[in-house]
Amino acid sequence: MNIPSPYLTIEAFSQHSGLSKSTIRDMIADGRLPVRGKSADMKRGKVLINLLALYTDASKGCDVSLNA
């Protein structure tokens, strides 16, 4: 399995998944999409969706191992 990048912006994830930006924001708000945490001084920074966490979660229950 090749993960192109560990994180994607909302815009890039929208292009990658075909989901609208508003749907993605809703999924982030209700916890269906994991995002990179921000420190207190980065509150206005870009939201980054954690693809590695998504791939890891998707692989649970399958006979798949993730190696570096």
CHARMM internal coordinates of N, CA and C (Angstrom, degrees):
IC EDIT
DIST 1 N 1 CA 1.4387
DIST 1 CA 1 C 1.5225
ANGL 1 N 1 CA 1 C 107.73
DIST 1 C 2 N 1.3036
ANGL 1 CA 1 C 2 N 116.54
DIHE 1 N 1 CA 1 C 2 N 134.69
DIST 2 N 2 CA 1.4596
ANGL 1 C 2 N 2 CA 121.51
DIHE 1 CA 1 C 2 N 2 CA 179.58
DIST 2 CA 2 C 1.5237
ANGL 2 N 2 CA 2 C 109.12
DIHE 1 C 2 N 2 CA 2 C -116.40
DIST 2 C 3 N 1.3205
ANGL 2 CA 2 C 3 N 116.43
DIHE 2 N 2 CA 2 C 3 N 116.66
DIST 3 N 3 CA 1.4613
ANGL 2 C 3 N 3 CA 121.50
DIHE 2 CA 2 C 3 N 3 CA 177.57
DIST 3 CA 3 C 1.5195
ANGL 3 N 3 CA 3 C 106.75
DIHE 2 C 3 N 3 CA 3 C -96.40
DIST 3 C 4 N 1.3457
ANGL 3 CA 3 C 4 N 117.90
DIHE 3 N 3 CA 3 C 4 N 115.13
DIST 4 N 4 CA 1.4604
ANGL 3 C 4 N 4 CA 120.80
DIHE 3 CA 3 C 4 N 4 CA -173.59
DIST 4 CA 4 C 1.5234
ANGL 4 N 4 CA 4 C 114.01
DIHE 3 C 4 N 4 CA 4 C -62.53
DIST 4 C 5 N 1.3131
ANGL 4 CA 4 C 5 N 116.40
DIHE 4 N 4 CA 4 C 5 N -36.13
DIST 5 N 5 CA 1.4584
ANGL 4 C 5 N 5 CA 121.47
DIHE 4 CA 4 C 5 N 5 CA -179.59
DIST 5 CA 5 C 1.5210
ANGL 5 N 5 CA 5 C 107.28
DIHE 4 C 5 N 5 CA 5 C -156.63
DIST 5 C 6 N 1.3355
ANGL 5 CA 5 C 6 N 118.99
DIHE 5 N 5 CA 5 C 6 N 143.01
DIST 6 N 6 CA 1.4610
ANGL 5 C 6 N 6 CA 118.86
DIHE 5 CA 5 C 6 N 6 CA -179.78
DIST 6 CA 6 C 1.5301
ANGL 6 N 6 CA 6 C 113.17
DIHE 5 C 6 N 6 CA 6 C -70.64
DIST 6 C 7 N 1.3240
ANGL 6 CA 6 C 7 N 117.23
DIHE 6 N 6 CA 6 C 7 N -21.94
DIST 7 N 7 CA 1.4655
ANGL 6 C 7 N 7 CA 121.46
DIHE 6 CA 6 C 7 N 7 CA -178.63
DIST 7 CA 7 C 1.5225
ANGL 7 N 7 CA 7 C 110.31
DIHE 6 C 7 N 7 CA 7 C -134.76
DIST 7 C 8 N 1.3386
ANGL 7 CA 7 C 8 N 116.23
DIHE 7 N 7 CA 7 C 8 N 146.83
DIST 8 N 8 CA 1.4634
ANGL 7 C 8 N 8 CA 122.00
DIHE 7 CA 7 C 8 N 8 CA 172.98
DIST 8 CA 8 C 1.5184
ANGL 8 N 8 CA 8 C 109.22
DIHE 7 C 8 N 8 CA 8 C -132.89
DIST 8 C 9 N 1.3248
ANGL 8 CA 8 C 9 N 116.38
DIHE 8 N 8 CA 8 C 9 N 146.17
DIST 9 N 9 CA 1.4632
ANGL 8 C 9 N 9 CA 120.78
DIHE 8 CA 8 C 9 N 9 CA 172.77
DIST 9 CA 9 C 1.5251
ANGL 9 N 9 CA 9 C 108.57
DIHE 8 C 9 N 9 CA 9 C -70.82
DIST 9 C 10 N 1.3186
ANGL 9 CA 9 C 10 N 116.22
DIHE 9 N 9 CA 9 C 10 N 167.10
DIST 10 N 10 CA 1.4652
ANGL 9 C 10 N 10 CA 120.44
DIHE 9 CA 9 C 10 N 10 CA 176.58
DIST 10 CA 10 C 1.5248
ANGL 10 N 10 CA 10 C 110.05
DIHE 9 C 10 N 10 CA 10 C -58.32
DIST 10 C 11 N 1.3224
ANGL 10 CA 10 C 11 N 116.75
DIHE 10 N 10 CA 10 C 11 N -42.22
DIST 11 N 11 CA 1.4632
ANGL 10 C 11 N 11 CA 121.10
DIHE 10 CA 10 C 11 N 11 CA -178.81
DIST 11 CA 11 C 1.5289
ANGL 11 N 11 CA 11 C 111.18
DIHE 10 C 11 N 11 CA 11 C -62.30
DIST 11 C 12 N 1.3322
ANGL 11 CA 11 C 12 N 116.46
DIHE 11 N 11 CA 11 C 12 N -46.99
DIST 12 N 12 CA 1.4654
ANGL 11 C 12 N 12 CA 120.78
DIHE 11 CA 11 C 12 N 12 CA -179.43
DIST 12 CA 12 C 1.5294
ANGL 12 N 12 CA 12 C 111.04
DIHE 11 C 12 N 12 CA 12 C -66.84
DIST 12 C 13 N 1.3336
ANGL 12 CA 12 C 13 N 117.24
DIHE 12 N 12 CA 12 C 13 N -39.14
DIST 13 N 13 CA 1.4612
ANGL 12 C 13 N 13 CA 120.50
DIHE 12 CA 12 C 13 N 13 CA 179.06
DIST 13 CA 13 C 1.5261
ANGL 13 N 13 CA 13 C 110.26
DIHE 12 C 13 N 13 CA 13 C -66.09
DIST 13 C 14 N 1.3202
ANGL 13 CA 13 C 14 N 116.71
DIHE 13 N 13 CA 13 C 14 N -35.79
DIST 14 N 14 CA 1.4654
ANGL 13 C 14 N 14 CA 121.45
DIHE 13 CA 13 C 14 N 14 CA 176.80
DIST 14 CA 14 C 1.5244
ANGL 14 N 14 CA 14 C 110.43
DIHE 13 C 14 N 14 CA 14 C -61.10
DIST 14 C 15 N 1.3133
ANGL 14 CA 14 C 15 N 116.64
DIHE 14 N 14 CA 14 C 15 N -45.76
DIST 15 N 15 CA 1.4685
ANGL 14 C 15 N 15 CA 120.70
DIHE 14 CA 14 C 15 N 15 CA 178.46
DIST 15 CA 15 C 1.5295
ANGL 15 N 15 CA 15 C 111.06
DIHE 14 C 15 N 15 CA 15 C -65.52
DIST 15 C 16 N 1.3172
ANGL 15 CA 15 C 16 N 116.42
DIHE 15 N 15 CA 15 C 16 N -40.73
DIST 16 N 16 CA 1.4670
ANGL 15 C 16 N 16 CA 122.42
DIHE 15 CA 15 C 16 N 16 CA -177.71
DIST 16 CA 16 C 1.5315
ANGL 16 N 16 CA 16 C 111.58
DIHE 15 C 16 N 16 CA 16 C -68.17
DIST 16 C 17 N 1.3283
ANGL 16 CA 16 C 17 N 116.94
DIHE 16 N 16 CA 16 C 17 N -40.73
DIST 17 N 17 CA 1.4625
ANGL 16 C 17 N 17 CA 121.18
DIHE 16 CA 16 C 17 N 17 CA -172.79
DIST 17 CA 17 C 1.5236
ANGL 17 N 17 CA 17 C 113.99
DIHE 16 C 17 N 17 CA 17 C -96.69
DIST 17 C 18 N 1.3351
ANGL 17 CA 17 C 18 N 116.69
DIHE 17 N 17 CA 17 C 18 N -22.56
DIST 18 N 18 CA 1.4577
ANGL 17 C 18 N 18 CA 120.07
DIHE 17 CA 17 C 18 N 18 CA -175.14
DIST 18 CA 18 C 1.5200
ANGL 18 N 18 CA 18 C 113.31
DIHE 17 C 18 N 18 CA 18 C 84.07
DIST 18 C 19 N 1.3317
ANGL 18 CA 18 C 19 N 117.19
DIHE 18 N 18 CA 18 C 19 N 2.04
DIST 19 N 19 CA 1.4644
ANGL 18 C 19 N 19 CA 121.60
DIHE 18 CA 18 C 19 N 19 CA 177.76
DIST 19 CA 19 C 1.5228
ANGL 19 N 19 CA 19 C 109.68
DIHE 18 C 19 N 19 CA 19 C -83.43
DIST 19 C 20 N 1.3334
ANGL 19 CA 19 C 20 N 116.05
DIHE 19 N 19 CA 19 C 20 N 150.34
DIST 20 N 20 CA 1.4633
ANGL 19 C 20 N 20 CA 119.32
DIHE 19 CA 19 C 20 N 20 CA 177.30
DIST 20 CA 20 C 1.5248
ANGL 20 N 20 CA 20 C 109.80
DIHE 19 C 20 N 20 CA 20 C -73.18
DIST 20 C 21 N 1.3122
ANGL 20 CA 20 C 21 N 115.99
DIHE 20 N 20 CA 20 C 21 N 156.96
DIST 21 N 21 CA 1.4698
ANGL 20 C 21 N 21 CA 120.72
DIHE 20 CA 20 C 21 N 21 CA 179.65
DIST 21 CA 21 C 1.5243
ANGL 21 N 21 CA 21 C 110.84
DIHE 20 C 21 N 21 CA 21 C -62.18
DIST 21 C 22 N 1.3336
ANGL 21 CA 21 C 22 N 117.49
DIHE 21 N 21 CA 21 C 22 N -36.59
DIST 22 N 22 CA 1.4703
ANGL 21 C 22 N 22 CA 119.46
DIHE 21 CA 21 C 22 N 22 CA -179.84
DIST 22 CA 22 C 1.5313
ANGL 22 N 22 CA 22 C 110.75
DIHE 21 C 22 N 22 CA 22 C -67.86
DIST 22 C 23 N 1.3173
ANGL 22 CA 22 C 23 N 117.64
DIHE 22 N 22 CA 22 C 23 N -37.66
DIST 23 N 23 CA 1.4677
ANGL 22 C 23 N 23 CA 120.70
DIHE 22 CA 22 C 23 N 23 CA 176.33
DIST 23 CA 23 C 1.5221
ANGL 23 N 23 CA 23 C 110.26
DIHE 22 C 23 N 23 CA 23 C -64.39
DIST 23 C 24 N 1.3118
ANGL 23 CA 23 C 24 N 116.68
DIHE 23 N 23 CA 23 C 24 N -41.94
DIST 24 N 24 CA 1.4655
ANGL 23 C 24 N 24 CA 120.91
DIHE 23 CA 23 C 24 N 24 CA 178.75
DIST 24 CA 24 C 1.5218
ANGL 24 N 24 CA 24 C 110.38
DIHE 23 C 24 N 24 CA 24 C -62.84
DIST 24 C 25 N 1.3195
ANGL 24 CA 24 C 25 N 117.49
DIHE 24 N 24 CA 24 C 25 N -43.65
DIST 25 N 25 CA 1.4741
ANGL 24 C 25 N 25 CA 120.30
DIHE 24 CA 24 C 25 N 25 CA 178.22
DIST 25 CA 25 C 1.5271
ANGL 25 N 25 CA 25 C 110.82
DIHE 24 C 25 N 25 CA 25 C -61.91
DIST 25 C 26 N 1.3388
ANGL 25 CA 25 C 26 N 117.06
DIHE 25 N 25 CA 25 C 26 N -40.63
DIST 26 N 26 CA 1.4672
ANGL 25 C 26 N 26 CA 120.69
DIHE 25 CA 25 C 26 N 26 CA 176.82
DIST 26 CA 26 C 1.5292
ANGL 26 N 26 CA 26 C 110.77
DIHE 25 C 26 N 26 CA 26 C -62.19
DIST 26 C 27 N 1.3307
ANGL 26 CA 26 C 27 N 116.81
DIHE 26 N 26 CA 26 C 27 N -41.62
DIST 27 N 27 CA 1.4614
ANGL 26 C 27 N 27 CA 121.09
DIHE 26 CA 26 C 27 N 27 CA -179.92
DIST 27 CA 27 C 1.5271
ANGL 27 N 27 CA 27 C 111.53
DIHE 26 C 27 N 27 CA 27 C -66.61
DIST 27 C 28 N 1.3220
ANGL 27 CA 27 C 28 N 116.98
DIHE 27 N 27 CA 27 C 28 N -34.87
DIST 28 N 28 CA 1.4670
ANGL 27 C 28 N 28 CA 120.86
DIHE 27 CA 27 C 28 N 28 CA 175.54
DIST 28 CA 28 C 1.5243
ANGL 28 N 28 CA 28 C 109.59
DIHE 27 C 28 N 28 CA 28 C -67.29
DIST 28 C 29 N 1.3346
ANGL 28 CA 28 C 29 N 115.87
DIHE 28 N 28 CA 28 C 29 N -45.06
DIST 29 N 29 CA 1.4651
ANGL 28 C 29 N 29 CA 120.84
DIHE 28 CA 28 C 29 N 29 CA -177.25
DIST 29 CA 29 C 1.5278
ANGL 29 N 29 CA 29 C 112.15
DIHE 28 C 29 N 29 CA 29 C -61.43
DIST 29 C 30 N 1.3413
ANGL 29 CA 29 C 30 N 117.33
DIHE 29 N 29 CA 29 C 30 N -37.09
DIST 30 N 30 CA 1.4649
ANGL 29 C 30 N 30 CA 118.07
DIHE 29 CA 29 C 30 N 30 CA -178.35
DIST 30 CA 30 C 1.5327
ANGL 30 N 30 CA 30 C 113.36
DIHE 29 C 30 N 30 CA 30 C -97.57
DIST 30 C 31 N 1.3406
ANGL 30 CA 30 C 31 N 116.55
DIHE 30 N 30 CA 30 C 31 N 10.33
DIST 31 N 31 CA 1.4562
ANGL 30 C 31 N 31 CA 121.02
DIHE 30 CA 30 C 31 N 31 CA 171.28
DIST 31 CA 31 C 1.5179
ANGL 31 N 31 CA 31 C 116.19
DIHE 30 C 31 N 31 CA 31 C 86.63
DIST 31 C 32 N 1.3278
ANGL 31 CA 31 C 32 N 118.80
DIHE 31 N 31 CA 31 C 32 N 7.31
DIST 32 N 32 CA 1.4667
ANGL 31 C 32 N 32 CA 120.36
DIHE 31 CA 31 C 32 N 32 CA 179.53
DIST 32 CA 32 C 1.5201
ANGL 32 N 32 CA 32 C 112.97
DIHE 31 C 32 N 32 CA 32 C -77.83
DIST 32 C 33 N 1.3345
ANGL 32 CA 32 C 33 N 117.48
DIHE 32 N 32 CA 32 C 33 N -19.15
DIST 33 N 33 CA 1.4634
ANGL 32 C 33 N 33 CA 121.52
DIHE 32 CA 32 C 33 N 33 CA 176.55
DIST 33 CA 33 C 1.5228
ANGL 33 N 33 CA 33 C 109.16
DIHE 32 C 33 N 33 CA 33 C -121.12
DIST 33 C 34 N 1.3283
ANGL 33 CA 33 C 34 N 117.75
DIHE 33 N 33 CA 33 C 34 N 125.69
DIST 34 N 34 CA 1.4656
ANGL 33 C 34 N 34 CA 120.34
DIHE 33 CA 33 C 34 N 34 CA 178.66
DIST 34 CA 34 C 1.5297
ANGL 34 N 34 CA 34 C 110.63
DIHE 33 C 34 N 34 CA 34 C -78.98
DIST 34 C 35 N 1.3080
ANGL 34 CA 34 C 35 N 115.75
DIHE 34 N 34 CA 34 C 35 N 140.96
DIST 35 N 35 CA 1.4622
ANGL 34 C 35 N 35 CA 120.56
DIHE 34 CA 34 C 35 N 35 CA 178.71
DIST 35 CA 35 C 1.5195
ANGL 35 N 35 CA 35 C 109.87
DIHE 34 C 35 N 35 CA 35 C -125.23
DIST 35 C 36 N 1.3155
ANGL 35 CA 35 C 36 N 114.72
DIHE 35 N 35 CA 35 C 36 N 158.01
DIST 36 N 36 CA 1.4645
ANGL 35 C 36 N 36 CA 120.82
DIHE 35 CA 35 C 36 N 36 CA 176.88
DIST 36 CA 36 C 1.5166
ANGL 36 N 36 CA 36 C 108.28
DIHE 35 C 36 N 36 CA 36 C -71.00
DIST 36 C 37 N 1.3170
ANGL 36 CA 36 C 37 N 116.64
DIHE 36 N 36 CA 36 C 37 N 132.99
DIST 37 N 37 CA 1.4502
ANGL 36 C 37 N 37 CA 121.16
DIHE 36 CA 36 C 37 N 37 CA 178.93
DIST 37 CA 37 C 1.5192
ANGL 37 N 37 CA 37 C 111.61
DIHE 36 C 37 N 37 CA 37 C -67.58
DIST 37 C 38 N 1.3221
ANGL 37 CA 37 C 38 N 115.21
DIHE 37 N 37 CA 37 C 38 N 151.64
DIST 38 N 38 CA 1.4658
ANGL 37 C 38 N 38 CA 120.55
DIHE 37 CA 37 C 38 N 38 CA 178.91
DIST 38 CA 38 C 1.5221
ANGL 38 N 38 CA 38 C 109.00
DIHE 37 C 38 N 38 CA 38 C -116.38
DIST 38 C 39 N 1.3172
ANGL 38 CA 38 C 39 N 115.53
DIHE 38 N 38 CA 38 C 39 N 146.34
DIST 39 N 39 CA 1.4572
ANGL 38 C 39 N 39 CA 119.28
DIHE 38 CA 38 C 39 N 39 CA 174.55
DIST 39 CA 39 C 1.5281
ANGL 39 N 39 CA 39 C 108.42
DIHE 38 C 39 N 39 CA 39 C -80.51
DIST 39 C 40 N 1.3013
ANGL 39 CA 39 C 40 N 116.58
DIHE 39 N 39 CA 39 C 40 N 168.21
DIST 40 N 40 CA 1.4594
ANGL 39 C 40 N 40 CA 121.28
DIHE 39 CA 39 C 40 N 40 CA -176.68
DIST 40 CA 40 C 1.5242
ANGL 40 N 40 CA 40 C 112.60
DIHE 39 C 40 N 40 CA 40 C -58.88
DIST 40 C 41 N 1.3269
ANGL 40 CA 40 C 41 N 117.98
DIHE 40 N 40 CA 40 C 41 N -32.52
DIST 41 N 41 CA 1.4635
ANGL 40 C 41 N 41 CA 120.25
DIHE 40 CA 40 C 41 N 41 CA -178.39
DIST 41 CA 41 C 1.5361
ANGL 41 N 41 CA 41 C 112.54
DIHE 40 C 41 N 41 CA 41 C -85.43
DIST 41 C 42 N 1.3305
ANGL 41 CA 41 C 42 N 117.69
DIHE 41 N 41 CA 41 C 42 N 0.57
DIST 42 N 42 CA 1.4695
ANGL 41 C 42 N 42 CA 120.89
DIHE 41 CA 41 C 42 N 42 CA -179.55
DIST 42 CA 42 C 1.5298
ANGL 42 N 42 CA 42 C 112.33
DIHE 41 C 42 N 42 CA 42 C -115.47
DIST 42 C 43 N 1.3195
ANGL 42 CA 42 C 43 N 118.39
DIHE 42 N 42 CA 42 C 43 N 25.77
DIST 43 N 43 CA 1.4557
ANGL 42 C 43 N 43 CA 121.48
DIHE 42 CA 42 C 43 N 43 CA -174.73
DIST 43 CA 43 C 1.5184
ANGL 43 N 43 CA 43 C 113.11
DIHE 42 C 43 N 43 CA 43 C -58.41
DIST 43 C 44 N 1.3215
ANGL 43 CA 43 C 44 N 117.79
DIHE 43 N 43 CA 43 C 44 N -30.05
DIST 44 N 44 CA 1.4521
ANGL 43 C 44 N 44 CA 120.35
DIHE 43 CA 43 C 44 N 44 CA -176.91
DIST 44 CA 44 C 1.5329
ANGL 44 N 44 CA 44 C 112.86
DIHE 43 C 44 N 44 CA 44 C -96.98
DIST 44 C 45 N 1.3077
ANGL 44 CA 44 C 45 N 116.94
DIHE 44 N 44 CA 44 C 45 N 7.85
DIST 45 N 45 CA 1.4633
ANGL 44 C 45 N 45 CA 120.62
DIHE 44 CA 44 C 45 N 45 CA 179.57
DIST 45 CA 45 C 1.5258
ANGL 45 N 45 CA 45 C 112.04
DIHE 44 C 45 N 45 CA 45 C -72.04
DIST 45 C 46 N 1.3179
ANGL 45 CA 45 C 46 N 115.97
DIHE 45 N 45 CA 45 C 46 N 170.97
DIST 46 N 46 CA 1.4690
ANGL 45 C 46 N 46 CA 121.43
DIHE 45 CA 45 C 46 N 46 CA 178.98
DIST 46 CA 46 C 1.5222
ANGL 46 N 46 CA 46 C 110.76
DIHE 45 C 46 N 46 CA 46 C -66.30
DIST 46 C 47 N 1.3160
ANGL 46 CA 46 C 47 N 115.02
DIHE 46 N 46 CA 46 C 47 N 144.39
DIST 47 N 47 CA 1.4563
ANGL 46 C 47 N 47 CA 121.45
DIHE 46 CA 46 C 47 N 47 CA 173.78
DIST 47 CA 47 C 1.5243
ANGL 47 N 47 CA 47 C 107.48
DIHE 46 C 47 N 47 CA 47 C -80.45
DIST 47 C 48 N 1.3243
ANGL 47 CA 47 C 48 N 116.53
DIHE 47 N 47 CA 47 C 48 N 128.07
DIST 48 N 48 CA 1.4613
ANGL 47 C 48 N 48 CA 121.59
DIHE 47 CA 47 C 48 N 48 CA -179.85
DIST 48 CA 48 C 1.5271
ANGL 48 N 48 CA 48 C 109.49
DIHE 47 C 48 N 48 CA 48 C -116.82
DIST 48 C 49 N 1.3186
ANGL 48 CA 48 C 49 N 116.26
DIHE 48 N 48 CA 48 C 49 N 121.76
DIST 49 N 49 CA 1.4544
ANGL 48 C 49 N 49 CA 122.34
DIHE 48 CA 48 C 49 N 49 CA 179.77
DIST 49 CA 49 C 1.5254
ANGL 49 N 49 CA 49 C 108.30
DIHE 48 C 49 N 49 CA 49 C -81.60
DIST 49 C 50 N 1.3201
ANGL 49 CA 49 C 50 N 115.89
DIHE 49 N 49 CA 49 C 50 N 130.63
DIST 50 N 50 CA 1.4617
ANGL 49 C 50 N 50 CA 122.73
DIHE 49 CA 49 C 50 N 50 CA -175.50
DIST 50 CA 50 C 1.5336
ANGL 50 N 50 CA 50 C 109.88
DIHE 49 C 50 N 50 CA 50 C -84.77
DIST 50 C 51 N 1.3351
ANGL 50 CA 50 C 51 N 116.14
DIHE 50 N 50 CA 50 C 51 N 94.95
DIST 51 N 51 CA 1.4641
ANGL 50 C 51 N 51 CA 120.88
DIHE 50 CA 50 C 51 N 51 CA -179.37
DIST 51 CA 51 C 1.5218
ANGL 51 N 51 CA 51 C 112.03
DIHE 50 C 51 N 51 CA 51 C -67.59
DIST 51 C 52 N 1.3152
ANGL 51 CA 51 C 52 N 116.91
DIHE 51 N 51 CA 51 C 52 N -35.11
DIST 52 N 52 CA 1.4609
ANGL 51 C 52 N 52 CA 119.78
DIHE 51 CA 51 C 52 N 52 CA -179.56
DIST 52 CA 52 C 1.5271
ANGL 52 N 52 CA 52 C 110.15
DIHE 51 C 52 N 52 CA 52 C -60.81
DIST 52 C 53 N 1.3249
ANGL 52 CA 52 C 53 N 116.99
DIHE 52 N 52 CA 52 C 53 N -41.94
DIST 53 N 53 CA 1.4652
ANGL 52 C 53 N 53 CA 120.59
DIHE 52 CA 52 C 53 N 53 CA 177.47
DIST 53 CA 53 C 1.5300
ANGL 53 N 53 CA 53 C 110.83
DIHE 52 C 53 N 53 CA 53 C -64.54
DIST 53 C 54 N 1.3302
ANGL 53 CA 53 C 54 N 117.46
DIHE 53 N 53 CA 53 C 54 N -38.42
DIST 54 N 54 CA 1.4675
ANGL 53 C 54 N 54 CA 120.78
DIHE 53 CA 53 C 54 N 54 CA 177.97
DIST 54 CA 54 C 1.5263
ANGL 54 N 54 CA 54 C 111.33
DIHE 53 C 54 N 54 CA 54 C -64.30
DIST 54 C 55 N 1.3354
ANGL 54 CA 54 C 55 N 116.98
DIHE 54 N 54 CA 54 C 55 N -46.63
DIST 55 N 55 CA 1.4631
ANGL 54 C 55 N 55 CA 121.01
DIHE 54 CA 54 C 55 N 55 CA 179.41
DIST 55 CA 55 C 1.5311
ANGL 55 N 55 CA 55 C 110.90
DIHE 54 C 55 N 55 CA 55 C -63.71
DIST 55 C 56 N 1.3240
ANGL 55 CA 55 C 56 N 116.89
DIHE 55 N 55 CA 55 C 56 N -40.95
DIST 56 N 56 CA 1.4630
ANGL 55 C 56 N 56 CA 120.85
DIHE 55 CA 55 C 56 N 56 CA 179.45
DIST 56 CA 56 C 1.5183
ANGL 56 N 56 CA 56 C 110.42
DIHE 55 C 56 N 56 CA 56 C -63.15
DIST 56 C 57 N 1.3302
ANGL 56 CA 56 C 57 N 116.85
DIHE 56 N 56 CA 56 C 57 N -45.10
DIST 57 N 57 CA 1.4598
ANGL 56 C 57 N 57 CA 121.22
DIHE 56 CA 56 C 57 N 57 CA 179.19
DIST 57 CA 57 C 1.5273
ANGL 57 N 57 CA 57 C 110.74
DIHE 56 C 57 N 57 CA 57 C -64.05
DIST 57 C 58 N 1.3194
ANGL 57 CA 57 C 58 N 116.90
DIHE 57 N 57 CA 57 C 58 N -41.49
DIST 58 N 58 CA 1.4670
ANGL 57 C 58 N 58 CA 121.10
DIHE 57 CA 57 C 58 N 58 CA -179.49
DIST 58 CA 58 C 1.5256
ANGL 58 N 58 CA 58 C 111.78
DIHE 57 C 58 N 58 CA 58 C -65.89
DIST 58 C 59 N 1.3260
ANGL 58 CA 58 C 59 N 117.31
DIHE 58 N 58 CA 58 C 59 N -27.62
DIST 59 N 59 CA 1.4665
ANGL 58 C 59 N 59 CA 120.45
DIHE 58 CA 58 C 59 N 59 CA -177.62
DIST 59 CA 59 C 1.5254
ANGL 59 N 59 CA 59 C 112.91
DIHE 58 C 59 N 59 CA 59 C -81.91
DIST 59 C 60 N 1.3321
ANGL 59 CA 59 C 60 N 117.96
DIHE 59 N 59 CA 59 C 60 N -12.32
DIST 60 N 60 CA 1.4652
ANGL 59 C 60 N 60 CA 120.42
DIHE 59 CA 59 C 60 N 60 CA 179.52
DIST 60 CA 60 C 1.5262
ANGL 60 N 60 CA 60 C 109.06
DIHE 59 C 60 N 60 CA 60 C -63.89
DIST 60 C 61 N 1.2933
ANGL 60 CA 60 C 61 N 116.30
DIHE 60 N 60 CA 60 C 61 N 136.04
DIST 61 N 61 CA 1.4514
ANGL 60 C 61 N 61 CA 120.91
DIHE 60 CA 60 C 61 N 61 CA -179.58
DIST 61 CA 61 C 1.5181
ANGL 61 N 61 CA 61 C 113.49
DIHE 60 C 61 N 61 CA 61 C 85.16
DIST 61 C 62 N 1.3237
ANGL 61 CA 61 C 62 N 116.86
DIHE 61 N 61 CA 61 C 62 N -2.00
DIST 62 N 62 CA 1.4669
ANGL 61 C 62 N 62 CA 121.58
DIHE 61 CA 61 C 62 N 62 CA 177.11
DIST 62 CA 62 C 1.5222
ANGL 62 N 62 CA 62 C 108.17
DIHE 61 C 62 N 62 CA 62 C -111.60
DIST 62 C 63 N 1.2923
ANGL 62 CA 62 C 63 N 115.37
DIHE 62 N 62 CA 62 C 63 N 163.06
DIST 63 N 63 CA 1.4610
ANGL 62 C 63 N 63 CA 119.50
DIHE 62 CA 62 C 63 N 63 CA 177.40
DIST 63 CA 63 C 1.5268
ANGL 63 N 63 CA 63 C 108.52
DIHE 62 C 63 N 63 CA 63 C -89.99
DIST 63 C 64 N 1.3499
ANGL 63 CA 63 C 64 N 115.14
DIHE 63 N 63 CA 63 C 64 N 65.71
DIST 64 N 64 CA 1.4612
ANGL 63 C 64 N 64 CA 121.95
DIHE 63 CA 63 C 64 N 64 CA -176.90
DIST 64 CA 64 C 1.5190
ANGL 64 N 64 CA 64 C 108.00
DIHE 63 C 64 N 64 CA 64 C -129.54
DIST 64 C 65 N 1.3244
ANGL 64 CA 64 C 65 N 116.48
DIHE 64 N 64 CA 64 C 65 N 137.77
DIST 65 N 65 CA 1.4595
ANGL 64 C 65 N 65 CA 119.59
DIHE 64 CA 64 C 65 N 65 CA 173.84
DIST 65 CA 65 C 1.5152
ANGL 65 N 65 CA 65 C 108.83
DIHE 64 C 65 N 65 CA 65 C -120.88
DIST 65 C 66 N 1.3084
ANGL 65 CA 65 C 66 N 115.72
DIHE 65 N 65 CA 65 C 66 N 142.35
DIST 66 N 66 CA 1.4586
ANGL 65 C 66 N 66 CA 121.74
DIHE 65 CA 65 C 66 N 66 CA 178.86
DIST 66 CA 66 C 1.5154
ANGL 66 N 66 CA 66 C 108.20
DIHE 65 C 66 N 66 CA 66 C -104.86
DIST 66 C 67 N 1.3087
ANGL 66 CA 66 C 67 N 116.51
DIHE 66 N 66 CA 66 C 67 N 116.33
DIST 67 N 67 CA 1.4611
ANGL 66 C 67 N 67 CA 122.45
DIHE 66 CA 66 C 67 N 67 CA 179.40
DIST 67 CA 67 C 1.5103
ANGL 67 N 67 CA 67 C 109.48
DIHE 66 C 67 N 67 CA 67 C -121.37
DIST 67 C 68 N 1.3285
ANGL 67 CA 67 C 68 N 115.77
DIHE 67 N 67 CA 67 C 68 N 148.71
DIST 68 N 68 CA 1.4639
ANGL 67 C 68 N 68 CA 120.17
DIHE 67 CA 67 C 68 N 68 CA 178.47
DIST 68 CA 68 C 1.5012
ANGL 68 N 68 CA 68 C 111.04
DIHE 67 C 68 N 68 CA 68 C -76.88
END
COOR INIT
IC SEED 1 N 1 CA 1 C
IC BUILD
